[in-house]
Amino acid sequence: MSERPPATTTQLPAQSPPVDPAETEEAGRRTPTATAGASGRLSWWHGDGGEGAKRNLALIGVLLALFVIGAATRSDLYSNPDWVWANMLSILKLASVVGVVTVGMTFVIIGGGIDLSVGAIVALAGVWCTTVATQSFGAGGMIFTAIIVGMAVGLVNGTLIAYGRLVPFIATLAMLVAARGLAAEISQKQTQISQNSTINGIASTDLLGIPLLVYILAAVVAAGWVLLNRTTFGRRTVAVGGNPEAARLAGINVKLHTLLLYVLSGLCCGIAAIMLTAQATSAQAAMANLYELDAIAAVIIGGTLLSGGRGTIIGSLLGVIIFATITNLFAINGLSTEAQNMVKGGIIVAAVLIQQVQFGSLSQFFRRNRLTTS
């Protein structure tokens, strides 16, 4: 019987001692916590999480710069603290109506669309809620009518875009013309006076020294922020705007969600119609002229991408306040509206160019529109 050859000993490289799997799992749980200190906060600041915060800080810096310019050009006014406080409230009151419209516009643009009909929707809702028949139902009937009209027009927009496969630019442009025409037909091209003291009092009522219109703006902004950042609807809006095909494959009903975004925009327009009617104590077909451009400009200034998928409610609000501050600054210095519009146009172009450099949003926006039409 032959002997078995001796086993060859292979020199193995030095290894670490065996690790208990339980210890490994515990270390894995401890690692994120250990690295979530200064380095974790730094990575958040340089990543996508800090992008919105940095942009908002930059917008606050712009507001401070405008305040300094105002103080330098009209030191006689800015030296009075009471006037400064009253002027700040005037700016917020001026921004309130457009701000409410901008909240709805922010959702639409984050979702990959655009709405050129918001000003016309405000006019139509305002005219419809100030008809004699509607005013006979009191303040509740007027508010209900304005909101329902706004949401109904938004529903038509959303249906044409989501299910009719029309380009948002074309569908809402057509609605702009149609809604203005319907408002002129209803009002017979006349100014309709609001006789309801409750509605008219919305613009003149102050609570704790702050106009009620500012509280309404704050409530709409807060609701929009929660809806965008703390709900499934907000996450789906970002997903649909960022990549609609991937959102569809993930189980999101992209068409239905797109429709709801335009209904939400119409809801904001209905609320703004009541606010604007209260300010003017009347409504007419020409009211809220160019509000769509103001809202889109504020959304762009706030950092929302034209191609969708990225944006913040707070940034849009700061954009509205910046434009209202510019308007106020030009008014107290007696400068012309033409010069004011040129400055606003320059700001919009600069903001879009910055977006194009950072994210290529314009090319994505036009590419998406071409794909939709084909």
DRENDO-1510 file (C-alpha; in Angstrom, 1 decimal, always signed):
<recs>
REC; n; res; u; v; w
REC; 1; MET; +0.0; +0.0; +0.0 .
REC; 2; SER; +1.6; +3.2; -1.2 .
REC; 3; GLU; +2.1; +6.0; +1.2 .
REC; 4; ARG; +0.1; +9.2; +0.7 .
REC; 5; PRO; +2.5; +12.0; -0.3 .
REC; 6; PRO; +2.9; +14.6; +2.4 .
REC; 7; ALA; +0.6; +17.6; +2.1 .
REC; 8; THR; +2.2; +20.7; +0.7 .
REC; 9; THR; +2.0; +23.7; +3.0 .
REC; 10; THR; +1.1; +26.9; +1.1 .
REC; 11; GLN; +2.2; +30.1; +2.6 .
REC; 12; LEU; -0.9; +32.2; +2.9 .
REC; 13; PRO; -0.7; +36.0; +3.1 .
REC; 14; ALA; -1.3; +37.5; +6.4 .
REC; 15; GLN; -5.0; +38.1; +7.0 .
REC; 16; SER; -7.0; +40.1; +9.5 .
REC; 17; PRO; -8.6; +38.1; +12.3 .
REC; 18; PRO; -12.1; +36.9; +11.7 .
REC; 19; VAL; -14.8; +39.6; +12.0 .
REC; 20; ASP; -18.0; +38.9; +13.7 .
REC; 21; PRO; -20.9; +39.7; +11.3 .
REC; 22; ALA; -22.9; +41.3; +14.1 .
REC; 23; GLU; -19.9; +43.7; +14.7 .
REC; 24; THR; -19.7; +44.5; +11.0 .
REC; 25; GLU; -23.4; +45.3; +10.8 .
REC; 26; GLU; -23.1; +47.5; +13.9 .
REC; 27; ALA; -20.1; +49.3; +12.4 .
REC; 28; GLY; -22.1; +49.8; +9.2 .
REC; 29; ARG; -24.9; +51.4; +11.2 .
REC; 30; ARG; -22.4; +53.6; +13.0 .
REC; 31; THR; -20.5; +54.8; +9.9 .
REC; 32; PRO; -23.2; +57.2; +8.5 .
REC; 33; THR; -23.6; +58.7; +12.0 .
REC; 34; ALA; -19.9; +59.1; +12.4 .
REC; 35; THR; -19.5; +60.8; +9.1 .
REC; 36; ALA; -22.6; +63.0; +9.4 .
REC; 37; GLY; -20.7; +65.6; +11.3 .
REC; 38; ALA; -18.9; +68.5; +9.7 .
REC; 39; SER; -17.9; +66.5; +6.6 .
REC; 40; GLY; -21.5; +65.3; +6.1 .
REC; 41; ARG; -22.9; +68.8; +6.4 .
REC; 42; LEU; -20.2; +70.0; +4.0 .
REC; 43; SER; -21.1; +67.4; +1.4 .
REC; 44; TRP; -24.8; +68.3; +1.8 .
REC; 45; TRP; -23.9; +72.0; +1.2 .
REC; 46; HIS; -21.9; +71.2; -1.9 .
REC; 47; GLY; -24.5; +68.7; -3.2 .
REC; 48; ASP; -28.0; +68.9; -4.5 .
REC; 49; GLY; -29.4; +69.4; -1.0 .
REC; 50; GLY; -27.6; +72.7; -0.5 .
REC; 51; GLU; -28.2; +74.0; -4.0 .
REC; 52; GLY; -31.6; +75.5; -3.1 .
REC; 53; ALA; -30.3; +77.0; +0.1 .
REC; 54; LYS; -27.4; +78.7; -1.7 .
REC; 55; ARG; -29.7; +80.0; -4.3 .
REC; 56; ASN; -32.1; +81.4; -1.7 .
REC; 57; LEU; -29.3; +83.0; +0.1 .
REC; 58; ALA; -28.2; +84.7; -3.1 .
REC; 59; LEU; -31.8; +86.0; -3.6 .
REC; 60; ILE; -31.8; +87.3; -0.1 .
REC; 61; GLY; -28.5; +89.0; -0.9 .
REC; 62; VAL; -30.2; +90.6; -3.9 .
REC; 63; LEU; -33.0; +91.9; -1.7 .
REC; 64; LEU; -30.5; +93.4; +0.7 .
REC; 65; ALA; -28.7; +95.0; -2.2 .
REC; 66; LEU; -31.9; +96.6; -3.4 .
REC; 67; PHE; -32.6; +97.9; +0.1 .
REC; 68; VAL; -29.1; +99.5; +0.2 .
REC; 69; ILE; -29.8; +101.1; -3.2 .
REC; 70; GLY; -33.1; +102.5; -1.9 .
REC; 71; ALA; -31.4; +103.8; +1.2 .
REC; 72; ALA; -28.7; +105.4; -0.9 .
REC; 73; THR; -31.1; +107.0; -3.4 .
REC; 74; ARG; -33.8; +108.1; -1.0 .
REC; 75; SER; -32.1; +108.5; +2.3 .
REC; 76; ASP; -34.8; +111.0; +3.4 .
REC; 77; LEU; -37.4; +108.2; +3.3 .
REC; 78; TYR; -35.3; +105.3; +4.6 .
REC; 79; SER; -34.1; +107.3; +7.6 .
REC; 80; ASN; -37.7; +107.0; +9.0 .
REC; 81; PRO; -38.2; +103.5; +10.5 .
REC; 82; ASP; -42.0; +103.8; +10.4 .
REC; 83; TRP; -41.9; +104.6; +6.7 .
REC; 84; VAL; -39.5; +101.6; +6.1 .
REC; 85; TRP; -41.9; +99.2; +7.9 .
REC; 86; ALA; -44.9; +100.6; +6.0 .
REC; 87; ASN; -43.0; +100.4; +2.7 .
REC; 88; MET; -42.1; +96.7; +3.4 .
REC; 89; LEU; -45.7; +95.9; +4.0 .
REC; 90; SER; -46.6; +97.7; +0.8 .
REC; 91; ILE; -44.1; +95.6; -1.1 .
REC; 92; LEU; -45.5; +92.4; +0.3 .
REC; 93; LYS; -49.0; +93.6; -0.4 .
REC; 94; LEU; -48.0; +94.4; -4.0 .
REC; 95; ALA; -46.5; +90.9; -4.3 .
REC; 96; SER; -49.4; +89.0; -2.8 .
REC; 97; VAL; -51.6; +88.5; -5.9 .
REC; 98; VAL; -48.8; +87.6; -8.3 .
REC; 99; GLY; -47.2; +85.5; -5.5 .
REC; 100; VAL; -50.3; +83.3; -5.2 .
REC; 101; VAL; -50.3; +82.8; -9.0 .
REC; 102; THR; -46.6; +82.0; -8.9 .
REC; 103; VAL; -47.1; +79.1; -6.5 .
REC; 104; GLY; -49.3; +77.4; -9.1 .
REC; 105; MET; -46.9; +78.3; -11.9 .
REC; 106; THR; -44.0; +76.8; -9.9 .
REC; 107; PHE; -45.7; +73.4; -9.7 .
REC; 108; VAL; -46.5; +73.5; -13.5 .
REC; 109; ILE; -43.0; +74.3; -14.5 .
REC; 110; ILE; -41.4; +71.8; -12.1 .
REC; 111; GLY; -43.7; +69.3; -13.7 .
REC; 112; GLY; -42.3; +70.0; -17.1 .
REC; 113; GLY; -45.0; +72.4; -18.4 .
REC; 114; ILE; -45.8; +76.0; -18.7 .
REC; 115; ASP; -49.0; +78.1; -18.3 .
REC; 116; LEU; -49.4; +81.3; -20.4 .
REC; 117; SER; -53.1; +81.6; -19.5 .
REC; 118; VAL; -52.8; +82.4; -15.8 .
REC; 119; GLY; -53.5; +86.2; -16.2 .
REC; 120; ALA; -56.5; +85.5; -18.4 .
REC; 121; ILE; -57.8; +82.9; -15.9 .
REC; 122; VAL; -57.6; +85.5; -13.1 .
REC; 123; ALA; -59.5; +88.0; -15.3 .
REC; 124; LEU; -62.2; +85.4; -16.2 .
REC; 125; ALA; -62.6; +84.3; -12.6 .
REC; 126; GLY; -62.8; +87.9; -11.4 .
REC; 127; VAL; -65.4; +88.9; -14.0 .
REC; 128; TRP; -67.5; +85.8; -13.4 .
REC; 129; CYS; -67.6; +86.2; -9.7 .
REC; 130; THR; -68.6; +89.9; -9.9 .
REC; 131; THR; -71.7; +89.4; -12.1 .
REC; 132; VAL; -74.9; +90.6; -10.6 .
REC; 133; ALA; -76.2; +87.0; -10.4 .
REC; 134; THR; -73.1; +85.7; -8.6 .
REC; 135; GLN; -73.0; +88.7; -6.1 .
REC; 136; SER; -76.5; +87.9; -5.1 .
REC; 137; PHE; -75.2; +84.8; -3.4 .
REC; 138; GLY; -72.9; +86.8; -1.1 .
REC; 139; ALA; -69.2; +86.6; -0.4 .
REC; 140; GLY; -69.2; +82.8; -0.2 .
REC; 141; GLY; -70.8; +82.5; -3.6 .
REC; 142; MET; -68.3; +84.9; -5.1 .
REC; 143; ILE; -65.3; +83.0; -3.6 .
REC; 144; PHE; -66.8; +79.6; -4.6 .
REC; 145; THR; -67.4; +80.8; -8.2 .
REC; 146; ALA; -63.9; +82.3; -8.6 .
REC; 147; ILE; -62.3; +79.1; -7.4 .
REC; 148; ILE; -64.5; +76.8; -9.5 .
REC; 149; VAL; -64.0; +78.9; -12.7 .
REC; 150; GLY; -60.2; +78.8; -12.1 .
REC; 151; MET; -60.1; +75.1; -11.6 .
REC; 152; ALA; -62.4; +74.4; -14.5 .
REC; 153; VAL; -60.2; +76.4; -16.9 .
REC; 154; GLY; -57.2; +74.6; -15.5 .
REC; 155; LEU; -59.0; +71.3; -16.1 .
REC; 156; VAL; -59.5; +72.2; -19.7 .
REC; 157; ASN; -55.8; +73.1; -20.0 .
REC; 158; GLY; -54.7; +69.9; -18.4 .
REC; 159; THR; -57.0; +67.8; -20.5 .
REC; 160; LEU; -55.7; +69.3; -23.8 .
REC; 161; ILE; -52.1; +68.9; -22.8 .
REC; 162; ALA; -52.2; +65.5; -21.0 .
REC; 163; TYR; -54.8; +63.7; -23.1 .
REC; 164; GLY; -55.0; +65.8; -26.3 .
REC; 165; ARG; -51.1; +65.7; -26.5 .
REC; 166; LEU; -50.9; +69.5; -27.3 .
REC; 167; VAL; -47.8; +71.4; -26.5 .
REC; 168; PRO; -48.3; +73.3; -23.2 .
REC; 169; PHE; -47.1; +76.5; -24.9 .
REC; 170; ILE; -49.7; +76.3; -27.6 .
REC; 171; ALA; -52.6; +75.0; -25.5 .
REC; 172; THR; -52.2; +77.7; -22.8 .
REC; 173; LEU; -51.6; +80.4; -25.4 .
REC; 174; ALA; -54.9; +79.5; -27.0 .
REC; 175; MET; -56.6; +79.5; -23.6 .
REC; 176; LEU; -55.1; +83.0; -22.9 .
REC; 177; VAL; -56.9; +84.4; -26.0 .
REC; 178; ALA; -60.1; +82.4; -25.3 .
REC; 179; ALA; -60.4; +83.3; -21.6 .
REC; 180; ARG; -59.8; +87.0; -22.3 .
REC; 181; GLY; -62.5; +86.9; -25.0 .
REC; 182; LEU; -65.0; +85.1; -22.7 .
REC; 183; ALA; -64.3; +87.6; -19.9 .
REC; 184; ALA; -65.0; +90.5; -22.3 .
REC; 185; GLU; -68.2; +88.8; -23.5 .
REC; 186; ILE; -69.5; +88.2; -20.0 .
REC; 187; SER; -68.7; +91.8; -18.8 .
REC; 188; GLN; -69.7; +93.4; -22.1 .
REC; 189; LYS; -66.3; +95.1; -22.0 .
REC; 190; GLN; -67.4; +97.0; -19.0 .
REC; 191; THR; -65.9; +97.3; -15.5 .
REC; 192; GLN; -68.0; +95.3; -13.0 .
REC; 193; ILE; -68.1; +96.9; -9.5 .
REC; 194; SER; -68.0; +94.6; -6.5 .
REC; 195; GLN; -70.8; +95.5; -4.1 .
REC; 196; ASN; -69.9; +93.0; -1.4 .
REC; 197; SER; -68.3; +94.7; +1.6 .
REC; 198; THR; -66.8; +91.4; +2.9 .
REC; 199; ILE; -64.9; +90.8; -0.4 .
REC; 200; ASN; -63.8; +94.4; -0.6 .
REC; 201; GLY; -62.6; +94.3; +3.0 .
REC; 202; ILE; -60.1; +91.6; +2.2 .
REC; 203; ALA; -57.8; +94.3; +0.8 .
REC; 204; SER; -58.3; +96.8; +3.5 .
REC; 205; THR; -58.2; +94.5; +6.6 .
REC; 206; ASP; -55.1; +94.4; +8.8 .
REC; 207; LEU; -54.4; +91.7; +11.5 .
REC; 208; LEU; -51.8; +92.7; +14.0 .
REC; 209; GLY; -50.7; +95.5; +11.7 .
REC; 210; ILE; -50.1; +93.2; +8.7 .
REC; 211; PRO; -52.5; +93.2; +5.7 .
REC; 212; LEU; -54.8; +90.2; +5.3 .
REC; 213; LEU; -53.6; +89.8; +1.7 .
REC; 214; VAL; -50.1; +89.1; +3.1 .
REC; 215; TYR; -51.6; +86.4; +5.4 .
REC; 216; ILE; -53.3; +84.8; +2.4 .
REC; 217; LEU; -50.0; +84.8; +0.4 .
REC; 218; ALA; -48.2; +83.2; +3.4 .
REC; 219; ALA; -50.9; +80.5; +3.8 .
REC; 220; VAL; -50.8; +79.6; +0.0 .
REC; 221; VAL; -47.0; +79.5; +0.1 .
REC; 222; ALA; -46.9; +77.4; +3.2 .
REC; 223; ALA; -49.5; +75.0; +1.7 .
REC; 224; GLY; -47.5; +74.8; -1.6 .
REC; 225; TRP; -44.2; +74.2; +0.3 .
REC; 226; VAL; -45.8; +71.3; +2.3 .
REC; 227; LEU; -47.4; +69.9; -0.9 .
REC; 228; LEU; -44.1; +70.0; -2.8 .
REC; 229; ASN; -41.7; +68.8; -0.1 .
REC; 230; ARG; -43.7; +66.6; +2.2 .
REC; 231; THR; -46.2; +64.7; +0.1 .
REC; 232; THR; -46.2; +62.0; -2.6 .
REC; 233; PHE; -47.8; +64.5; -5.0 .
REC; 234; GLY; -44.7; +66.8; -4.7 .
REC; 235; ARG; -42.3; +63.9; -5.3 .
REC; 236; ARG; -44.3; +62.8; -8.3 .
REC; 237; THR; -44.2; +66.3; -9.7 .
REC; 238; VAL; -40.4; +66.4; -9.5 .
REC; 239; ALA; -40.3; +62.9; -11.1 .
REC; 240; VAL; -42.7; +63.8; -13.9 .
REC; 241; GLY; -40.8; +67.0; -14.7 .
REC; 242; GLY; -37.4; +65.3; -14.5 .
REC; 243; ASN; -38.1; +62.3; -16.7 .
REC; 244; PRO; -41.7; +61.5; -17.6 .
REC; 245; GLU; -40.8; +58.2; -19.2 .
REC; 246; ALA; -39.0; +57.0; -16.1 .
REC; 247; ALA; -41.9; +58.2; -14.0 .
REC; 248; ARG; -44.4; +56.3; -16.1 .
REC; 249; LEU; -42.3; +53.1; -15.8 .
REC; 250; ALA; -42.2; +53.7; -12.0 .
REC; 251; GLY; -46.0; +53.4; -12.0 .
REC; 252; ILE; -46.9; +57.1; -11.9 .
REC; 253; ASN; -49.9; +58.1; -14.0 .
REC; 254; VAL; -48.1; +60.9; -15.8 .
REC; 255; LYS; -51.2; +62.1; -17.8 .
REC; 256; LEU; -53.4; +62.3; -14.7 .
REC; 257; HIS; -50.7; +64.0; -12.7 .
REC; 258; THR; -50.1; +66.6; -15.5 .
REC; 259; LEU; -53.8; +67.3; -15.5 .
REC; 260; LEU; -53.9; +67.9; -11.8 .
REC; 261; LEU; -50.9; +70.3; -12.0 .
REC; 262; TYR; -52.9; +72.6; -14.3 .
REC; 263; VAL; -56.0; +72.3; -12.0 .
REC; 264; LEU; -53.8; +73.4; -9.1 .
REC; 265; SER; -52.6; +76.3; -11.2 .
REC; 266; GLY; -56.2; +77.2; -11.9 .
REC; 267; LEU; -57.1; +77.0; -8.2 .
REC; 268; CYS; -54.3; +79.5; -7.4 .
REC; 269; CYS; -55.7; +81.8; -10.1 .
REC; 270; GLY; -59.1; +81.7; -8.6 .
REC; 271; ILE; -57.8; +82.7; -5.2 .
REC; 272; ALA; -55.8; +85.5; -6.8 .
REC; 273; ALA; -58.9; +86.7; -8.7 .
REC; 274; ILE; -60.7; +87.3; -5.3 .
REC; 275; MET; -57.6; +89.1; -3.9 .
REC; 276; LEU; -57.3; +91.3; -7.0 .
REC; 277; THR; -61.0; +92.1; -7.1 .
REC; 278; ALA; -60.9; +93.1; -3.5 .
REC; 279; GLN; -57.9; +95.5; -4.2 .
REC; 280; ALA; -59.7; +97.2; -7.1 .
REC; 281; THR; -63.3; +96.7; -5.7 .
REC; 282; SER; -64.1; +95.7; -9.3 .
REC; 283; ALA; -63.2; +93.4; -12.2 .
REC; 284; GLN; -62.8; +93.7; -15.9 .
REC; 285; ALA; -61.6; +91.6; -18.8 .
REC; 286; ALA; -58.2; +93.5; -19.0 .
REC; 287; MET; -57.3; +92.8; -15.3 .
REC; 288; ALA; -54.2; +90.8; -14.4 .
REC; 289; ASN; -52.5; +91.8; -17.7 .
REC; 290; LEU; -49.1; +90.1; -18.2 .
REC; 291; TYR; -49.4; +88.3; -14.9 .
REC; 292; GLU; -48.2; +85.2; -16.7 .
REC; 293; LEU; -44.9; +86.8; -17.6 .
REC; 294; ASP; -44.4; +88.1; -14.0 .
REC; 295; ALA; -45.1; +84.7; -12.6 .
REC; 296; ILE; -42.8; +82.9; -15.1 .
REC; 297; ALA; -40.1; +85.4; -14.5 .
REC; 298; ALA; -40.4; +85.0; -10.7 .
REC; 299; VAL; -40.2; +81.2; -11.0 .
REC; 300; ILE; -37.1; +81.4; -13.2 .
REC; 301; ILE; -35.4; +83.9; -10.8 .
REC; 302; GLY; -36.2; +81.6; -8.0 .
REC; 303; GLY; -34.2; +78.8; -9.6 .
REC; 304; THR; -36.8; +76.5; -11.1 .
REC; 305; LEU; -35.6; +74.9; -14.3 .
REC; 306; LEU; -37.6; +75.6; -17.5 .
REC; 307; SER; -37.1; +71.9; -18.4 .
REC; 308; GLY; -38.7; +70.8; -15.1 .
REC; 309; GLY; -37.6; +68.5; -12.3 .
REC; 310; ARG; -36.1; +71.1; -10.1 .
REC; 311; GLY; -37.4; +74.1; -8.2 .
REC; 312; THR; -38.5; +75.5; -4.8 .
REC; 313; ILE; -41.5; +77.4; -3.6 .
REC; 314; ILE; -39.4; +79.7; -1.4 .
REC; 315; GLY; -37.2; +80.6; -4.3 .
REC; 316; SER; -40.2; +81.5; -6.4 .
REC; 317; LEU; -41.6; +83.7; -3.5 .
REC; 318; LEU; -38.3; +85.5; -3.2 .
REC; 319; GLY; -38.4; +86.1; -7.0 .
REC; 320; VAL; -41.8; +87.7; -6.7 .
REC; 321; ILE; -40.6; +89.9; -3.8 .
REC; 322; ILE; -37.5; +90.9; -5.8 .
REC; 323; PHE; -39.7; +92.1; -8.7 .
REC; 324; ALA; -42.1; +93.9; -6.4 .
REC; 325; THR; -39.1; +95.6; -4.6 .
REC; 326; ILE; -37.8; +96.7; -8.0 .
REC; 327; THR; -41.2; +98.2; -8.9 .
REC; 328; ASN; -41.3; +100.0; -5.6 .
REC; 329; LEU; -37.8; +101.3; -5.9 .
REC; 330; PHE; -38.5; +102.7; -9.3 .
REC; 331; ALA; -41.7; +104.3; -8.1 .
REC; 332; ILE; -40.2; +106.1; -5.1 .
REC; 333; ASN; -37.4; +107.4; -7.3 .
REC; 334; GLY; -39.9; +108.6; -10.0 .
REC; 335; LEU; -38.3; +106.5; -12.7 .
REC; 336; SER; -40.3; +105.4; -15.8 .
REC; 337; THR; -42.1; +102.1; -16.2 .
REC; 338; GLU; -40.1; +101.6; -19.5 .
REC; 339; ALA; -36.8; +101.6; -17.6 .
REC; 340; GLN; -38.2; +99.3; -15.0 .
REC; 341; ASN; -39.3; +96.8; -17.6 .
REC; 342; MET; -35.9; +96.9; -19.2 .
REC; 343; VAL; -34.2; +96.1; -15.9 .
REC; 344; LYS; -36.6; +93.3; -15.3 .
REC; 345; GLY; -36.0; +91.9; -18.8 .
REC; 346; GLY; -32.2; +92.0; -18.2 .
REC; 347; ILE; -32.6; +90.1; -14.9 .
REC; 348; ILE; -34.7; +87.4; -16.6 .
REC; 349; VAL; -32.2; +87.0; -19.4 .
REC; 350; ALA; -29.3; +86.8; -16.9 .
REC; 351; ALA; -31.2; +84.2; -14.8 .
REC; 352; VAL; -32.0; +82.0; -17.9 .
REC; 353; LEU; -28.4; +82.2; -19.1 .
REC; 354; ILE; -27.1; +81.1; -15.7 .
REC; 355; GLN; -29.6; +78.2; -15.8 .
REC; 356; GLN; -28.4; +77.3; -19.3 .
REC; 357; VAL; -24.8; +77.2; -18.3 .
REC; 358; GLN; -25.5; +75.2; -15.1 .
REC; 359; PHE; -28.1; +72.7; -16.3 .
REC; 360; GLY; -28.6; +73.1; -20.1 .
REC; 361; SER; -32.3; +73.7; -19.3 .
REC; 362; LEU; -33.2; +75.5; -22.4 .
REC; 363; SER; -32.0; +72.8; -24.8 .
REC; 364; GLN; -33.9; +70.2; -22.7 .
REC; 365; PHE; -37.0; +72.4; -22.7 .
REC; 366; PHE; -37.1; +72.9; -26.5 .
REC; 367; ARG; -36.1; +69.2; -27.1 .
REC; 368; ARG; -39.1; +68.1; -25.0 .
REC; 369; ASN; -41.5; +70.3; -27.0 .
REC; 370; ARG; -40.2; +68.9; -30.3 .
REC; 371; LEU; -40.7; +65.4; -29.0 .
REC; 372; THR; -44.2; +66.2; -27.9 .
REC; 373; THR; -45.2; +67.6; -31.2 .
REC; 374; SER; -43.8; +64.6; -33.1 .
</recs>
